[in-house]
Amino acid sequence: MIYTVTFNPAIDYVVQLEHLTQGTVNRTGDEAVYCGGKGINVSTVLTNLGIENVALGFLAGFTGDAVENALQRKGLRTDFIRLQNGMTRINVKIRGACETEINGKGPDIGPAALALLYKKLDAEGLFAPERKRPLPPVPQCIGVVTSKTGAAWQDVQNVIGRRWPMVKLLLAPVNVQGIEAERSIVAGIRALDADKRPDLILVTRGGGSKEDLWVFNSERIARTAAACRKPVVSAVGHEIDTTILDYVADLRAPTPSAAAELCVPDREEWRQKIFILQQNIQKNIQNRCNLCYNRFNQLATAQLLQRQHQQLDRRGQELAIAQAAVRQAAQRHVQDARRSLQSAAAVAESLSPYAVLARGYALPEQNGTPCAVETLRPGEAVTLRGARAAAECRVEAEHTLEQKTGE
């Protein structure tokens, strides 16, 4: 069955596509135009609106910009585009004159396209075991690609702070779902790979629905991870969740907390190892001393023993002096390291943009991206972001301020 939908240039419409199986065109008023049933396929709907390669688009995290450009080529003006629940729901508000036909039947392309991508990357060797690189045993710095407000970031900090607090964490804050998720994650991985500080890269997010995690099946993200010069650890969702990124990564962890445990050693285990090593050294030294004393008793005369005791006393004093020097040097080293760390932390705090926000300033943003006030126009929506809250605003008017001099 074929459904025909005509867009009136005088009316605003919202095209809503859900669950990859049905589509509805709703007028932004009391009336509604129904253009399909359960058999309508999202691929057919978008293709008839002028958007090509929709199967690859959804698999790779079809971005709002791509949809918007395709609609504009069709002669439609878009007011907003929003992707929700991963990549399975699209709301497109359009204004323009257009007539399109929608076929009421079509296959569900999600799992099939995912299987094709898996075979494609597997054939290219991206999943090969010989590509997997070992993680550094004691990393100095770990790059983390995740949402700065998500639970995964908190879990990683808590686990690493408990197991190995000496390591530094370098966060690349990204969107883990939504319109900008794919681009944001790719940019975060590339930025950390280009940075000389991280020894490995951890890409993670907390649990969610299959749609929430779908962006991590993106081919772009998979190829970006495969191209990294540093080892990549994937920890997306829970243990039962598996994405394309998990197959490409050098190591897959079931949860963000488990990934943090795999990335760093346990300081308690190391303390135990050092303690056992110290005990063994002390025992060996004691055994050697006992052997020496026995040999002295067997071979030396009283005078020889006296001289040897004098030599031992002198060596003991020298050893005590050396031990005191070693302890002093170790204390100085620890103090120098502590001062360096405090200085670095103070510099990092002074350079943080959030320190400015904490003093009461606000940062204007549009679509999650900071923007200059001079670029705003009346009627546009803008978000004022402070240190602990954000306000959604709309520009009423624009004024040009004269710069005052001599102040």
DRENDREN-310988 format. One line per 4 residues: number of its first residue (from 1); their letters; for each residue x, y, z of C-alpha. Coordinates in Angstrom, 1 decimal. Layout:
NUM	A	X Y Z  ...
//
This chain:
1	MIYT	0.0 0.0 0.0  1.3 3.5 -0.9  0.5 6.6 1.3  0.8 10.1 -0.1
5	VTFN	1.6 13.0 2.2  1.4 16.6 1.0  3.2 19.3 3.0  1.4 22.7 2.9
9	PAID	3.9 25.7 2.9  1.6 27.6 5.3  1.6 24.9 8.0  4.4 23.6 10.3
13	YVVQ	4.6 19.8 10.6  6.5 17.5 12.9  7.6 14.2 11.3  8.0 11.6 14.0
17	LEHL	9.6 8.2 13.2  9.7 5.7 16.0  11.2 2.2 16.5  12.3 1.9 12.9
21	TQGT	8.8 0.5 12.0  6.2 3.3 11.9  5.9 6.9 10.9  3.4 9.7 11.7
25	VNRT	3.1 13.3 10.4  1.4 15.5 13.0  0.4 19.1 12.4  1.5 21.4 15.2
29	GDEA	-2.1 22.2 16.1  -5.3 20.3 16.9  -5.5 18.5 13.6  -3.3 15.5 12.7
33	VYCG	-2.5 13.8 9.4  -1.8 10.1 9.7  0.5 8.8 7.0  1.0 5.1 7.8
37	GKGI	0.6 2.1 10.0  2.8 -0.4 11.8  4.3 -1.5 8.5  5.8 1.8 7.6
41	NVST	9.6 1.6 7.7  11.9 4.5 8.7  14.2 3.8 5.8  11.3 4.3 3.3
45	VLTN	10.1 7.5 5.0  13.5 9.1 5.1  14.4 8.0 1.6  11.2 9.6 0.2
49	LGIE	12.1 12.8 2.0  15.3 12.8 0.1  17.7 11.2 2.6  19.9 8.5 1.0
53	NVAL	21.9 5.6 2.5  19.6 5.5 5.5  20.7 2.0 6.6  24.3 3.0 6.9
57	GFLA	23.2 6.3 8.4  21.4 4.7 11.3  24.2 2.2 11.9  26.8 4.9 12.0
61	GFTG	24.8 7.2 14.3  22.9 9.2 11.7  23.5 12.8 12.7  21.0 15.7 12.8
65	DAVE	23.2 17.7 10.4  22.9 15.0 7.7  19.1 14.8 8.1  18.8 18.6 8.0
69	NALQ	21.0 18.9 4.8  19.0 16.3 3.0  15.7 18.0 3.9  17.1 21.3 2.7
73	RKGL	18.1 19.8 -0.6  14.5 18.6 -0.9  13.4 22.2 -0.6  12.2 22.1 3.0
77	RTDF	13.2 24.5 5.8  14.0 22.7 9.1  13.4 24.4 12.4  14.9 21.7 14.6
81	IRLQ	16.0 18.1 14.4  16.3 15.9 17.4  17.4 12.2 17.8  16.1 10.5 20.9
85	NGMT	16.7 7.0 22.5  19.9 6.4 20.6  19.1 6.4 16.9  15.6 5.0 16.9
89	RINV	13.4 8.1 17.1  13.6 11.3 15.0  11.5 14.4 15.3  11.8 16.7 12.4
93	KIRG	9.9 20.0 12.3  9.6 21.1 8.7  8.0 24.0 6.8  7.6 24.0 3.1
97	ACET	5.7 22.6 0.1  6.4 19.0 -0.7  4.5 15.8 -1.7  6.1 12.4 -1.0
101	EING	4.9 8.8 -1.2  5.6 6.4 1.5  5.5 2.6 1.0  3.7 0.9 3.8
105	KGPD	6.0 -2.2 3.8  9.7 -2.5 4.4  12.2 -4.7 6.4  13.6 -3.8 9.8
109	IGPA	17.2 -2.8 8.8  18.7 -2.4 12.3  20.0 -5.9 13.1  20.7 -6.8 9.5
113	ALAL	22.8 -3.7 8.9  24.6 -4.4 12.2  25.4 -7.9 11.1  26.7 -6.6 7.7
117	LYKK	29.0 -4.1 9.5  30.3 -6.8 11.8  31.2 -9.0 8.8  32.8 -6.1 7.0
121	LDAE	35.1 -5.1 9.9  35.8 -8.7 10.7  36.9 -9.3 7.1  39.2 -6.3 7.3
125	GLFA	40.9 -7.9 10.4  39.8 -5.2 12.9  38.7 -8.0 15.4  41.8 -10.1 14.9
129	PERK	43.4 -11.3 18.2  46.9 -10.4 17.0  45.8 -6.8 16.8  45.1 -6.7 20.6
133	RPLP	47.8 -4.8 22.5  48.6 -5.4 26.2  47.8 -2.7 28.7  50.8 -1.0 30.5
137	PVPQ	51.2 -2.7 33.9  51.6 0.6 35.8  50.1 3.5 33.7  51.1 7.0 34.7
141	CIGV	48.0 8.6 33.0  44.7 7.2 31.7  42.5 9.0 29.2  38.8 8.6 29.7
145	VTSK	36.2 9.2 27.0  32.8 9.5 28.7  30.1 11.9 29.9  31.4 14.2 32.6
149	TGAA	28.0 14.0 34.3  27.5 10.3 34.0  27.8 7.6 36.7  30.5 5.9 34.7
153	WQDV	32.9 8.8 35.3  32.2 8.7 39.0  32.7 4.9 39.1  36.0 5.1 37.3
157	QNVI	37.3 7.8 39.7  36.2 5.9 42.8  37.7 2.6 41.8  41.0 4.1 40.6
161	GRRW	41.2 6.3 43.6  40.9 3.3 45.8  43.2 0.9 43.9  45.9 3.2 42.5
165	PMVK	45.5 6.9 43.3  48.9 7.8 41.9  47.7 7.6 38.3  46.4 10.7 36.6
169	LLLA	43.0 10.7 34.9  42.5 12.9 31.7  38.8 13.3 30.8  37.6 13.9 27.3
173	PVNV	34.0 14.9 28.1  31.6 13.6 25.4  27.9 13.0 24.7  27.3 9.3 25.0
177	QGIE	23.9 9.4 23.3  21.9 11.8 21.1  22.6 13.8 18.0  26.2 14.7 18.7
181	AERS	27.2 11.5 20.4  29.1 9.9 17.4  31.0 13.0 16.5  31.7 13.8 20.1
185	IVAG	33.1 10.3 20.9  35.2 10.2 17.8  36.7 13.6 18.6  37.3 12.6 22.2
189	IRAL	39.2 9.4 21.2  41.3 11.3 18.6  42.2 14.1 21.1  43.4 11.6 23.7
193	DADK	45.3 9.6 21.1  47.1 12.8 20.0  47.9 13.8 23.5  51.3 12.5 24.8
197	RPDL	50.2 12.2 28.4  47.7 9.2 28.4  49.3 5.7 28.3  45.9 4.1 27.4
201	ILVT	42.4 5.2 26.5  39.2 4.1 28.3  35.9 4.5 26.4  33.0 3.9 28.7
205	RGGG	29.4 4.7 29.6  26.9 3.3 32.1  24.1 0.9 31.3  21.0 1.7 29.3
209	SKED	18.6 0.4 26.7  19.8 -1.1 23.4  18.9 2.2 21.7  20.9 4.2 24.3
213	LWVF	24.0 2.1 23.5  23.5 1.9 19.8  25.9 4.8 19.0  28.8 2.5 20.1
217	NSER	28.0 0.3 17.0  29.1 3.2 14.9  31.6 2.4 12.1  33.3 5.7 12.6
221	IART	33.9 5.1 16.3  35.1 1.6 15.6  37.6 2.7 12.9  38.8 5.6 15.1
225	AAAC	39.5 3.1 18.0  41.2 0.7 15.6  43.5 3.5 14.4  44.6 4.5 17.9
229	RKPV	48.3 4.3 18.6  47.5 3.6 22.3  45.7 0.6 23.8  41.9 1.1 23.9
233	VSAV	39.7 -0.3 26.6  35.9 -0.6 26.0  33.4 -0.7 28.8  29.9 0.1 27.5
237	GHEI	26.8 -0.7 29.5  26.6 -4.0 31.5  28.1 -7.4 31.1  25.3 -8.6 28.8
241	DTTI	25.7 -5.5 26.5  28.0 -6.0 23.5  28.8 -3.4 20.8  31.0 -3.2 17.8
245	LDYV	33.5 -1.1 19.8  33.9 -4.1 22.2  35.2 -6.2 19.4  37.6 -3.6 18.1
249	ADLR	39.0 -2.5 21.5  42.2 -4.1 22.8  40.4 -5.1 25.9  36.6 -5.3 26.7
253	APTP	35.4 -4.9 30.3  31.8 -5.7 31.4  31.3 -2.5 33.4  33.0 0.9 33.9
257	SAAA	34.1 -0.2 37.4  35.6 -3.5 36.1  37.4 -1.5 33.4  39.0 0.7 36.0
261	ELCV	40.2 -2.3 37.9  41.7 -3.8 34.8  43.5 -0.5 33.9  45.5 -0.1 37.2
265	PDRE	47.2 -2.4 39.7  45.9 -2.8 43.3  48.1 -0.9 45.7  47.2 -3.3 48.5
269	EWRQ	48.5 -6.2 46.5  51.7 -4.3 45.8  52.1 -3.4 49.5  51.8 -7.1 50.3
273	KIFI	54.4 -8.0 47.7  56.8 -5.4 49.0  56.2 -6.6 52.6  57.0 -10.2 51.6
277	LQQN	60.1 -9.1 49.7  61.3 -7.1 52.7  60.8 -10.1 54.9  62.7 -12.3 52.5
281	IQKN	65.6 -9.9 52.3  65.8 -9.6 56.1  65.8 -13.4 56.4  68.5 -13.8 53.8
285	IQNR	70.6 -11.1 55.5  70.2 -12.8 58.9  71.1 -16.2 57.4  74.3 -14.8 55.8
289	CNLC	75.2 -13.1 59.1  74.8 -16.3 61.0  77.0 -18.2 58.5  79.7 -15.5 58.8
293	YNRF	79.6 -15.6 62.6  79.9 -19.4 62.6  82.9 -19.2 60.3  84.6 -16.7 62.5
297	NQLA	84.1 -18.8 65.6  85.7 -21.8 63.9  88.8 -20.2 62.3  89.6 -17.1 64.2
301	TAQL	91.7 -16.8 67.4  90.7 -14.5 70.2  92.9 -11.7 68.7  91.5 -12.2 65.3
305	LQRQ	88.0 -12.3 66.6  88.6 -9.0 68.4  89.9 -7.3 65.3  87.0 -8.7 63.3
309	HQQL	84.6 -7.5 65.9  86.2 -4.1 65.6  85.8 -4.2 61.9  82.2 -5.3 62.2
313	DRRG	81.5 -2.4 64.6  83.1 0.0 62.1  81.1 -1.4 59.3  78.0 -1.2 61.4
317	QELA	78.6 2.4 62.0  79.1 3.0 58.3  76.0 1.1 57.5  74.0 3.1 60.1
321	IAQA	75.3 6.4 58.5  74.4 5.1 55.1  70.9 4.1 56.2  70.4 7.5 57.7
325	AVRQ	71.5 9.2 54.5  69.2 7.0 52.5  66.2 7.8 54.7  67.0 11.5 54.5
329	AAQR	67.2 11.3 50.7  64.0 9.4 50.5  62.2 12.0 52.7  63.5 14.9 50.6
333	HVQD	62.4 13.1 47.4  58.9 12.6 48.9  58.7 16.2 49.9  59.8 17.5 46.5
337	ARRS	57.3 15.2 44.8  54.5 16.5 47.1  55.4 20.1 46.4  55.5 19.4 42.7
341	LQSA	52.1 17.8 42.8  50.6 20.6 44.8  52.0 23.2 42.4  50.7 21.3 39.4
345	AAVA	47.3 21.0 41.0  47.2 24.8 41.8  48.1 25.6 38.1  45.5 23.2 36.8
349	ESLS	42.9 24.8 39.1  43.8 28.3 38.0  43.5 27.3 34.3  40.1 25.6 34.8
353	PYAV	37.2 27.4 33.0  34.9 26.2 35.8  36.9 28.4 38.2  35.5 31.4 36.3
357	LARG	32.0 30.0 36.4  32.3 29.5 40.2  32.8 33.2 40.7  29.3 33.9 39.4
361	YALP	29.9 34.2 35.6  27.7 32.4 33.0  28.7 30.9 29.7  26.2 31.2 26.8
365	EQNG	25.7 28.0 24.8  23.6 26.9 21.8  23.0 23.2 21.1  25.5 22.3 23.8
369	TPCA	28.3 24.4 22.2  29.7 27.7 23.7  29.0 30.7 21.6  29.8 34.4 21.5
373	VETL	27.1 36.9 22.5  27.7 38.8 19.2  26.5 35.8 17.2  23.1 35.7 18.9
377	RPGE	20.0 37.0 17.2  16.6 38.0 18.5  14.3 35.0 18.9  17.1 32.5 19.2
381	AVTL	17.2 30.1 22.1  20.3 30.2 24.3  21.4 28.4 27.4  23.2 30.3 30.2
385	RGAR	25.4 27.8 32.0  26.8 28.6 35.4  28.9 26.5 37.8  26.0 24.5 39.3
389	AAAE	23.0 25.4 37.2  21.8 26.3 33.7  19.0 28.5 32.5  17.2 28.2 29.2
393	CRVE	16.6 31.7 27.7  15.5 33.3 24.5  17.1 36.5 23.0  14.6 39.4 23.1
397	AEHT	16.8 42.0 21.5  20.4 42.6 20.5  22.4 45.7 21.5  25.9 46.8 20.5
401	LEQK	27.8 48.1 23.4  30.4 50.9 22.9  33.8 50.1 24.3  34.8 52.5 27.0
405	TGE	38.3 53.7 27.0  40.5 55.3 29.7  39.1 53.2 32.5
//
